[in-house]
Amino acid sequence: MTSGQVPQAQYQHYIPRFILRRFQENPLHFKTKAEKKKAYWKAKKKGVSYETVLFYDIATGTLESRPIGKVYGEFNLYQDIKNVEDVNYAEKKLSALESQAAGILTDIHDSLDKGEFCMKRKSLETLRKFLFLMCYRSSSLSLTYLKEDHPENVPIAEWIHRFKEIKGLDSDVETWLHGLRYHLDTPHCISVGQVEALQRKHGVLDLLSMLKLTRENIELETWHALDYCRFADDGFLGLWAAPDGSEFVLGHNSFGLWEGHIAGFPAIHKLYVISPRLMVVWRNNVCTLPPSDVYSDLYHIPMEKDEREYSNFTAPHDSDQFWSAMLKYRMTPQAQEDRFTFKITKLSPSQTYLINAVLLLNAKENGAITFLSAEKMLDTLCSYVCSGDRWVRQDKSKYEPLVRTLLPIHSTVPTLPNPTRDELLQVFVAIGDVLFNTRYDQAYAIYEAVTKTPPLQNSMSLSIQKLSSNIIHRQKCRFKKRLPPRDFQPQPNAKLSPKLSQHDSVQVMKSFKLFVTEPIGIKVEEDKLSELVLDTSFIGFLWWLARNRHDVLDISMENFKLEGRLMI
């Protein structure tokens, strides 16, 4: 680009396309590149895309099918207008790194059924660099990384100011881009060598102290190397696979999202969702020690360290010399032939849910989530909205519109492949106000879930069945005393309407209190669950009336001038 030219706006992803394609709706499979190219131009001519994902916008509460090329990115995210030779230099370097990482992750994906994956050191270093930059490249970090007035940077504000001044950086974004270029241009071994030299100069303990305080004596050129090596050396990588019937959710911040803390310090884990089936996990080295002051929902999930086969390294007899010898060895060409074997941990459905719950809870109000299977997403949401966790209870409103979209209530209780009817009942209780327009609609749906064959056996279901039977029995006794014997045949196939308008719902439920519960002296506790049990039991009584004493039902309903029909 020549001086004076305005750079062309470019949409740049912070979640790579090759990962988004793992979540693609109805993916097309092409035998050749020519077929793929033809399909691309054909779709573009029609103004559509053949590569789309399900995209739930949390802020608007809408679920849409959106083109991969227009999600999880921003315009000019990596554009450096001061680089007059190539404003998109960083984007091109990232693209090259992504291409290498995509090949490695594809090979891991192909090894899921084997239960393990082996790679050489060069591939491992590429993967580590990719994972590190997946955190670094996020749009939110570009505005806060080395920001002078950011609360977390107060102790080092003067050092940041001097850093910007010496480097000629005018903004926080320019400072972030400076670091991005360093990481893209600097090989793993060079960063490691820079940190080793710094450790020899200051000593490991003094260096750690400087990092926590002012960084006053830390050389500017080595700060980025320190940042990277803390990621590479302070933890180890592992592979987690979702079981059959479960999937990982993809969030806007699902790459490098930290989880857990120890003794007040964050990041027991960093999570990287690679596909609906695969997640790469960074686990802090402290997790290899006995748990002490550890808070983490995922700490108990097994994760073995990789098994290492060194090409040409012999450990020194003096254990104190081990790390210096290892650092020196890692700089050699022979070290690139070292082999690392990773066990792939097959998760249980409950472990997969815990991970998804972390991702859902940490998604921001202005963020988004993507998933492959609507059915499995609904399964996850069923567990999420019914969680007893106090943080989840405060957070679940973010996903109520999504539940409403995925779980439409029609003439019968929806058939869900994964949740049991007990779980479905919990969903109805937990978010009934979201799913249903009226009290009648909610009570009808719960009664359907409770009484389908075989009947549910949880405590709430048994309470509903017992109370409903009690109401029917006591009303039958009243009918014998006050009404003439019926002179018509029962209607065993009669059906109630699954939905009523707000007006009709109020009228019908009011009649229940006036003519059913009060005359026979039924009392319940004044809480939401007890009210639901009573409402649902009334639906059972209405079913009995419709099929056995529709004359009583007709007379009762005439007094309320319903807008619609109670029986269909």
N, C-alpha and C positions, 0 to 999 in steps of 0.2 A: 504494500500500500504506500503510495507516495504521500508526501506531506500535504495536508489540506484536504485529502479525501476523507469522506465520512465512511467509517466501516459499516458493512452491511450487517443488519440485525440477524443473529443466528440463535436458534433455540438449542440450548446445550443442556444435556441431561445430567442430573446428579445421581440417578439410578440408571445404569447402562441398559441399552436396548436389549442386549443378549439375555439379561436377567428378566426384563419385562416380557420377553417372548416366551419364557417358561410359564407365564400366567395368561398366555394369549387365548382368547375365545376362538373356538373352532379353527385351530391352526390348519393352514393348507400345507401340503407336503409336495415339494417339487423334486423331480428327478434330476433336473439340470439347472444351472444358473440362468440359462436362457429362458426357461419356463418361468422362473421367479421374476426375472426382469420384465418379461411380457405381462405377467399378472400385475406387477407394480404399475406399469404405465397404463394398463387398462383401467385399474382402479383410480389412478390419478386423473385420468381423462373424465371419469364419471364424478369426480369430486369426492370419492370415498377412500377408505383404507381397508386393505384386507388383513391388516395387523391391528387388532383392537384388544383392549382389556376392560374388565369391569372396574369402574372407578367410583368409589363412594366419597363424595365431598362432604366432610364433616361439618363445615360451616353452613352449607345450604341444606344438608340432610338429604341429598339427592344421589341416586345410583344411576350411572350412565355407562354406556359403552363408548369408550373414547379411543382414538388412534394412539398407538404407542409413541408416535413421533410428537405428541402434544401433551404428554403427561410426565410428571416428575422431572421437571427441568425449569430453566428460566432463560430468558433472552440475555445473551452476552454475559453469562455467568463467569466465564473464564477469559473474557476478552480484555486484553491489555492495550489500551489506546496509546500508551507511551512506547510500546514496541512498534516503531514505525515500519520495520521490515516485515513483521508478521503479527498482527494483533491476535490471531488465533493460534499462536504457537503452543500455548498450554493445552488447548483442545486437541491439537494434532498429537502431541506427546501422550496425552491421556488415552486417545483412541488406540495408539500403538500398544500401550500397557494393557488396556482392556482386551485387545485381541489376544495377547499372550495369556492373560488370566482366563479368558473364555475357554481356551483350549484345555487348560489345566482343570477347570471346574467341570467341563464336559466329560473329561476322563474320570473324574471323581464320581460324577453322576452315573456313568456307565458301570461303576464298580459297587454301587449300592447293594446289589444282591450278593456280592462276594463278601461283604462285611469288613473289608479293609482296602487301603489304597497306598501305593508306594510311589514316591517321587524323589528326584534328585535334589540336591541343595539349590541348584540354580532355579528350579521350578518353585521350590519352597520360598526362596527369597523374592521371586516375582509375585507369588501369592501374598506374602506378607506386605510387600510394598503396595499392592493393589488394595488390600483390606485397610491398610493405614490411610491411604488416600481416599477411600470410600467415606471415611469419617471426615477427613480434612476438607474434602471438596464440597461438603454440604453448604447450601446457600446460607443457612443461619450462622455457620461458623465464619463465613467470610465477613460478617458484620461484627463479630465479637472477638475473633482471634487477635491477641495482642492489642486490644482496644484499651486505651489509657484509662478511660473512666468506667470501665466495666468493674462491677463490685469484686469479682474474683481476682482481678489484676491489681488491686490497690497496693499490695506490698511491692510490686515491681513496676509501678507506673512511671517512675523516673527512668528506669532502665529502658522501658518501651519508648519513651520520648527520645532518649539518646539514640536508640536503635533507628527510629524513623529519621531523625535528623541526619545522622551519618550516612544512611542509605539513600537519602533524598526522597523519602516516601511521604506523600502529602495526605494520604487517607488510610483508613483502616483496611479498605479493600485492597489498596496497593500493597500494604504490608502483608496481607494474606496471599496475594498473588506472588509476592517475592518468595515466600516460603514454598508455595506450590511449585514454582520453577525449580527451586533447589531440590525438592524431593524427586521431581521428574528427571532432572539432569544428573543426579548423583547416585551412582550404584550403591547397593547395599554395603559392599565391603568397604567403600570409601567412608561412608557415614560411621561404620563401626570403627574404622581406624582413627577417625577424628575424635571419637568419644574415648577411645583407649588412650590417645595422647593426652587428652584433658584429664583423665583419671590419674595418669602418671604424674602430671604436673601438680595437681591439687590434692590428690588422694581421694579415695572413694567417699569417705565420710564427710570431708570438708566440701566436696562437690555437692553431695546431697543437701547439706546445710545451705549452701548458696542457692540451690534451686528452690528451696522452700521460702527463702527470705528475699534478698534484693537482687540476686544475680549480678552484683556489681562487678565482680572480677571474671565473669564468664565471657569469653570472646564471642563477638557477634556472629562470626561465621560458623561457630559450632553449636549455636542454640538449636537450630533445626535438626542437626544430627542427634542431639540429646533427646529431643522430642520423639524422633523416630525410634531411636534405640531403646527408649523406655518401653515402647510398645513391643519391639521385637524381643527384648530380653526379660521383661518383667512378667511375662505370661507365656502360655503355650497354647497351641491350636488344637482343636478337636472337631470331629464331624458328627452331627446328629441327624438321624433320618426319621421322618414321620412314619408311623405304622400305616398299614392298609386301612382305609376308611377315615384317615385323618389327613389334614393338610396344614401347612404353615400359612399364616396371613402375612401379606406384604404391606408394611406401613411406609409413609413418606420418610420416616426417620429410622427405618429398620436395619440400617447399615452402621454398625458401630454403636448402637444403642447400649448404654451401659446399664447394668443391673446389679443390685446388691452393694453392701459396703461392709467394711471391717474396721472396727475401732474408729468409726466416724469418717473414714476415707472411702470415696466411691470406687466403683468399678471392680466388683468381683468377676463379672463377665462382661464381654462385649459381644453382641449378637449380630450376625450377618445372615439375613434370609437370602438364599441363593435361588430357591425354587419352592414350589409347594411341598416337595419331598425332602429337600436338603437345606441344612443350616450349618454354617461354619461358626465356631465359637472360640473366642479368646477367653481363657480362664487364667486369673491371676495366680502366680506361683504360690501365694499364701494358702491356696486351696489344697496344696499337698501336705500342709501341716494339720495337726489336730484342730478342729473348729474351736475358736475362741473369739467371742465378741463379733461373730459373723452373722450378718443379716442378709439372707438371700433366699428367694423362693426356688431357686434352681440349684442350690449348693449340693443337694442330695443326688442329683442326676449323675450317674457314673460317667467319667471321662478320663481315659487313660492317656498318659503321655506317649508320644511317638517312640517307636523303637528305632535306634540309630545304628547304622553300619558305616563306620568311617573307612574311607579309602586308604589313607596313609597317615593315621594319627596314633601315636603311642603315648598314653598318659604318663607324666613324670612321676617318679617315686615320691617326691615331696608334694603332698596334696595342696600345700599353699601355693604351689606354682602352676596348678592345673589351669586356672582361668587365663592367666597370661599366656600359657602355652597354647590353649585352645584359641584365643583371640589371634595369635600369630598364625596358627594353622589355618584358620578360616579365611585368611587373606591369600592363601596359596591356590594355584590352579587345581591341585589334587583334591582340595576340599569340595570343589564343584561336583565331584563324582560321588560324594557321600550320599547314602540312601536313607530315607525316612519313611517308615511304615506307620500309617495311622489306622487305628481301629475305628470302624463306623458304629456308633452306638445307636441301636434300634430302640426308639422311644416307645413308651406305652401311650395309649390315648390320653390318660390323665396327665402325663408329663408334657405331651404336646399341647394340651389345653393350657397348662401353666405358662408355657412359653408364649402362646398366643395371647393370654391374658395380660402378660407384661407388655407385649406389643400394642394391644388395644388400649391399655391404660395410659401408655406414654405417648400415644398419638395426640398431637396438638389440636386445639379447637379450629385452627385454620389449615389443618393438614388433610390427609386422605389415606384411605386403605384400598388395597386391591386383593382379590382372591380369585381362585380358579373355579371352584365349584360352589354354586349358590347353596346347594344342599349341605355341604360340609361347613360353609360359613354360618348357616343357620344353626347347625349343631353346636358350633362354638359359641354363638350368641346365646343359645338356650342356657348353656352352662354359665356364661358370663353374667347375664342379667339376673340370674338366680343366686349368684355368689353371695356368701355371707361376709366377704371382705368389705370393710368399711370404706376403703378407697374406691373399690369398684361400685359400691352402692351410690357413691357421690358422682361417679363418672358415667354410669350407664345411659344417662339421657342423651349422650352423644350418638348412641347407636339405636335409639328408639325408632327414628325414621327408617333406618335400614331394616329393623325387624318388621316394621309395618309393611315394607316393600316385599320382603322375602317370605312373609308369613301371612298372606291374605286369607281372611276367614270367609269361606263360601257357605254352601248349604250344610256342610258337615265339617267336623274337625279335620284339618288338613292331615294328609298322610305324610309323615316324615320318616325317611329311611334310617336315620341314625338315633335321634333321641327316643328314649322309651316314653310311654305315655305318662309315667310318673314325672319325667323331666318336663314333658309338655304341660302337664298340669301346673308345675312350678312356674313355668313361663307365664301361663295365664294369670296366675295369682300375682306374680311379681310386676308384670307390666300390662295388666288388664286395661288400665285406663288409656294406654296407648293403642292397644290392638282393637279395642271394641268401642263402638260409639255409644252404647247404652248398657245399663246394668243387666237388662234382660239378655242382650247378646252375649255378654260375658258369662252369665250363669248358664245359658244354654250350652255354650261351647265346653264349659267345665263339666257339665253333666254328661255330655257326649263322651268326653275323655274318660270319665269315671266309670261309666256303665257298659262300655263296649266289652264284648267277650274276649278274653276272660276279664272279669272286673278287677280294677286295681285294688291293692291291699295295703296302701300306705295309710297313715293315721287320718289324714284329711279325707281321703276317699271313703274310708270306713265310717267316718263321722257323717258324711253326706248320705251314704246309703242307709245308715241306721236312722237318721233324723227323717229322711224321706219316707221310709217305711212306717215310722211312728206317726207322721202326719197323716198318711193314707189310712192307717188303721183307725185312728181316732176320728177322722172325718167320716169314714164308713159307718162308724157307730152313731155319729150324729145324723147321718142320712137315714138310717133305719128308723130313728125316732121321729124325724121331722118330715121326711119325704115319702111319697108313695113308691111302691116297688116299680122298677123300670119296666116299661112295656115295649122295649126295643132290644135288638141284638147289639152286643158289643161291637166295636169297630177296631179290631186289633191292628189294622194297617193305618189308622189315623196318624197324622203327623202334625207337629207344631211347626210354626214358622221359625226359622233359625235367627231371624232378625226382625226387630221392630223399630219404628221411628222413636225419637226421643219422647214425643207426646204419648205414644202408646205404651212405651216401656214404663213411664212414670205411672200411668193409669193401672197397668197390670200389676206392677210390683206394689202399688198402694193397696190394691184389692187384697193382695196376699196378707198384708198386715191387718186389714180391717176384718176380713172374713175367715181367715185361717189361723194365724198365730195367736191373735188376742183371744178369740173364743175358746181355744183349747189350752190357753195358758202357757205357750212356749216362750221362754226367755233365753236370750243369748248375751254373751259379753259384748261390750261396745268396742270392738276392734275390727279392723278390716277383714281379717281372716274369718272371724266368727260370722260377720255379715255375709261373706261369700258362701260359707257353708249353708247358712239359712236360705239365701237367694237360690242357690243351686238345688237345695232340697225342695223348694217350691216348684222348680221346673219339673222335678220328678213327680210331684203331685199333679201338675198340669198335664203331664203325659198320661197319668192314670185316668184323670177326668176325661181327656180327649178320647180315650179308647173304651172307657167303661161307663161314664156318666156325662156324655156330651151335652145332655139336656141341662145339667147344672152349669156347665161351662158356658153354654149359650146364654142362659138367663143372667149369669154373673157379668158377662161381657157387654150385654146390651145396655147396662146402666152407665157405661163409660164412654160410649160413642167413639170407638176406635177408628182411626184413620185407615188402617189396613186390616188384614185378616190374621187372627191368631192361629187358625188351623189352615193347612194347605192340603 
